[in-house]
Amino acid sequence: MKTIGTANARTPIKLGLLLLLCPILLWLFLLVILPQLTMLNISLQERVAPRIYEYGFSNFIAFFTEPLYWNTFLRTAIMSIIATILTLIIAFPISYYIAKMLRGRAKGLLFVLCLIPFWVSELVRTYGWMILLRESGVISTFLQYIGLVDGPIEFLYTDATIMLGLVYSSMLFMVVPLTSTLDSLDDSYIEAGYDLGGNGFSVFWHIVVPHAKPAIVSGCIVVFMLTLGNYLTPILLGGKSSLWFTEQIFTQFITRFNWQQGSAFGVLLLSISSLIVWLGLKLSRQSFSKVMS
Amino acid sequence: MIPSIPQSKLFKSSFRLYAFIFFTFLMAPLVVVAVFAFNDSLFPSLPWQGFTWGWFFSDAEPKLGLFHDQQLYKSIGTSFLVASFTTILAVSLAVNNAFLFERKTFPGKNILYMLMLLPLVIPGVILGVSILIMSSTIANYFDEVWAIDIEILRPGLALVVVGQFAFITTICTLIVAARLRNFDLSLEEAALNLGATKLQAIRTITIPYLLPAIVGAAVISFFMSFENFNTTLMLVGSDSPLTITLYDRLREGATPVINAVSLLLMLASILLAFANYFLKGKNSSIK
């Protein structure tokens, strides 16, 4: 009897819970999980005759046997790692400067200034770099004007340019977590480090870096993910020689209409991206929910 | 290293120099985009041909200004349409999710929360492509088995909205849930004590409290939808939103009219940024 009573008392709460659960479950299943499963399903189909498909791994085998495919993949992954490291190295001093060396209004102002470029569409930012770097662009003309070079120089369509664009578009995702974490580091810890006889470097290495570690990890994970999945920057700044993996996916789907191969690439990109995120979290012993929010 | 520790002048000024170079690097592309919107030349490059408002107001080819360019006009309208639908969907679901995660306990809550964050890890291109595959698979099935062509499942604006809705919801949920977390439950209890029903209490007490976060989430959502490229590219049909149109023009060879559009976009986004900043500033509970 007692159990029935509690069940009755719980019914309205359960109904409310159900009403709140339905939309998110529908959204999650239909728009996030089901599409990924469909992609996995399609990637495992191989063409045996026109319009006839069977299950098999030929799309994944094609990836490993065709040097262009896995070279592009490897290149994308390595360049993303380099871009992540460069972003960290460039962002750290700025975050430190804003969080620890500035006071009052200058601090808030510079922090907001860091955010402004990221309220501008990625397309516009990349276009800006194209104007700066092209043969008839601002930098080339300037170098000729001051007499450093004789003729126009094309800065676009090199790996260095792609790297520059990638680092630029990732900066926010490193500067923001770093600055807010460094801001929470109490000055007295640094002072104590000096009092105990530390020098600039040892204080930095034993006090500042350990404190900033969670932000470094989450910043690196987010930057790596975004770089790996970037499409616009490599295409526009790298031109035909960009060889970026997302471009390969686009080509398979839209240009060649080979959805099976494209899906296999998609599954591979998603796997490596998830793997790196997972590794990063494991190595730093952080939880996914915390890093993402 | 901090102001209270004495440092050499060189150390401080090298930091200042670094910051100066960094901000030059950050602002340079934006500045050139803005400046070249006023160059009286057919190409967005040097030499400087003199100042003109033509890329905004001219009504004749070859220097067709932004305000007379039908294609650009149309794509801005398309972007607005897509962004509005996406925002309404994403913010509604976000409020719903916020109540679910902050107020309810149920088995598997943590797993559901992790799954909810999943769209942040899926690259935009993959998200777009996977939704394209799924909807095409369903559409093909209906076409083959029942000979019904479901137009809405083919690449087009409906799919673009769906694709953007898939990941923008997560971001909106994080914003709204963060504010709901700081809500003092006793306020709602007071309303209940004064005789309000649960629904009345939520409508008159909780929702007004959440409003800044809801508006903030809507601003972010609208902006993210408007400027989204990766997911949109995979799902777009014949009507292209602004970013797709701009991208096509960039590949054909840019004219300064793109700079003019970009300048307006920048001004609008910076306005949005300030609006958002102001909203947050007024409610200092969110940093």
Chai-1 contact restraints between the chains, C-beta under 6 A:
chainA,res_idxA,chainB,res_idxB,connection_type,confidence,min_distance_angstrom,max_distance_angstrom,comment,restraint_id
A,L17,B,K104,contact,1.0,0.0,6.0,A-B,restraint_1
A,L17,B,F106,contact,1.0,0.0,6.0,A-B,restraint_2
A,L20,B,N96,contact,1.0,0.0,6.0,A-B,restraint_3
A,L20,B,F99,contact,1.0,0.0,6.0,A-B,restraint_4
A,L20,B,L100,contact,1.0,0.0,6.0,A-B,restraint_5
A,P23,B,L93,contact,1.0,0.0,6.0,A-B,restraint_6
A,P23,B,N96,contact,1.0,0.0,6.0,A-B,restraint_7
A,I24,B,N97,contact,1.0,0.0,6.0,A-B,restraint_8
A,W27,B,L93,contact,1.0,0.0,6.0,A-B,restraint_9
A,L28,B,L115,contact,1.0,0.0,6.0,A-B,restraint_10
A,L31,B,A166,contact,1.0,0.0,6.0,A-B,restraint_11
A,V32,B,L118,contact,1.0,0.0,6.0,A-B,restraint_12
A,V32,B,P119,contact,1.0,0.0,6.0,A-B,restraint_13
A,V32,B,A166,contact,1.0,0.0,6.0,A-B,restraint_14
A,L34,B,M134,contact,1.0,0.0,6.0,A-B,restraint_15
A,P35,B,S130,contact,1.0,0.0,6.0,A-B,restraint_16
A,P35,B,I131,contact,1.0,0.0,6.0,A-B,restraint_17
A,P35,B,M134,contact,1.0,0.0,6.0,A-B,restraint_18
A,Q36,B,S130,contact,1.0,0.0,6.0,A-B,restraint_19
A,T38,B,I133,contact,1.0,0.0,6.0,A-B,restraint_20
A,T38,B,M134,contact,1.0,0.0,6.0,A-B,restraint_21
A,T38,B,T137,contact,1.0,0.0,6.0,A-B,restraint_22
A,M39,B,S130,contact,1.0,0.0,6.0,A-B,restraint_23
A,M39,B,I133,contact,1.0,0.0,6.0,A-B,restraint_24
A,I42,B,I133,contact,1.0,0.0,6.0,A-B,restraint_25
A,P93,B,Y18,contact,1.0,0.0,6.0,A-B,restraint_26
A,I94,B,F22,contact,1.0,0.0,6.0,A-B,restraint_27
A,Y97,B,F15,contact,1.0,0.0,6.0,A-B,restraint_28
A,Y97,B,A19,contact,1.0,0.0,6.0,A-B,restraint_29
A,K100,B,I2,contact,1.0,0.0,6.0,A-B,restraint_30
A,P117,B,L26,contact,1.0,0.0,6.0,A-B,restraint_31
A,W119,B,S269,contact,1.0,0.0,6.0,A-B,restraint_32
A,W119,B,I270,contact,1.0,0.0,6.0,A-B,restraint_33
A,W119,B,A273,contact,1.0,0.0,6.0,A-B,restraint_34
A,V120,B,M266,contact,1.0,0.0,6.0,A-B,restraint_35
A,V120,B,S269,contact,1.0,0.0,6.0,A-B,restraint_36
A,S121,B,E227,contact,1.0,0.0,6.0,A-B,restraint_37
A,S121,B,L265,contact,1.0,0.0,6.0,A-B,restraint_38
A,L123,B,T243,contact,1.0,0.0,6.0,A-B,restraint_39
A,L123,B,L246,contact,1.0,0.0,6.0,A-B,restraint_40
A,V124,B,V33,contact,1.0,0.0,6.0,A-B,restraint_41
A,V124,B,S262,contact,1.0,0.0,6.0,A-B,restraint_42
A,R125,B,P29,contact,1.0,0.0,6.0,A-B,restraint_43
A,G128,B,P29,contact,1.0,0.0,6.0,A-B,restraint_44
A,G128,B,L30,contact,1.0,0.0,6.0,A-B,restraint_45
A,G128,B,V32,contact,1.0,0.0,6.0,A-B,restraint_46
A,G128,B,V33,contact,1.0,0.0,6.0,A-B,restraint_47
A,W129,B,P29,contact,1.0,0.0,6.0,A-B,restraint_48
A,I131,B,V32,contact,1.0,0.0,6.0,A-B,restraint_49
A,I131,B,F36,contact,1.0,0.0,6.0,A-B,restraint_50
A,I131,B,P44,contact,1.0,0.0,6.0,A-B,restraint_51
A,L132,B,V32,contact,1.0,0.0,6.0,A-B,restraint_52
A,S136,B,S45,contact,1.0,0.0,6.0,A-B,restraint_53
A,G137,B,S45,contact,1.0,0.0,6.0,A-B,restraint_54
A,V138,B,V32,contact,1.0,0.0,6.0,A-B,restraint_55
A,T141,B,L46,contact,1.0,0.0,6.0,A-B,restraint_56
A,D187,B,I2,contact,1.0,0.0,6.0,A-B,restraint_57
A,I190,B,M1,contact,1.0,0.0,6.0,A-B,restraint_58
A,I190,B,I2,contact,1.0,0.0,6.0,A-B,restraint_59
A,Y194,B,I5,contact,1.0,0.0,6.0,A-B,restraint_60
A,G229,B,P123,contact,1.0,0.0,6.0,A-B,restraint_61
A,G229,B,G124,contact,1.0,0.0,6.0,A-B,restraint_62
A,G229,B,V125,contact,1.0,0.0,6.0,A-B,restraint_63
A,Y231,B,V125,contact,1.0,0.0,6.0,A-B,restraint_64
A,Y231,B,N230,contact,1.0,0.0,6.0,A-B,restraint_65
A,L232,B,F229,contact,1.0,0.0,6.0,A-B,restraint_66
A,T246,B,V125,contact,1.0,0.0,6.0,A-B,restraint_67
A,F253,B,V129,contact,1.0,0.0,6.0,A-B,restraint_68
A,G266,B,I126,contact,1.0,0.0,6.0,A-B,restraint_69
A,G266,B,V129,contact,1.0,0.0,6.0,A-B,restraint_70
A,L270,B,I126,contact,1.0,0.0,6.0,A-B,restraint_71
A,V277,B,V121,contact,1.0,0.0,6.0,A-B,restraint_72
A,F288,B,M114,contact,1.0,0.0,6.0,A-B,restraint_73
A,M292,B,L117,contact,1.0,0.0,6.0,A-B,restraint_74
A,M292,B,L120,contact,1.0,0.0,6.0,A-B,restraint_75
A,S293,B,L174,contact,1.0,0.0,6.0,A-B,restraint_76
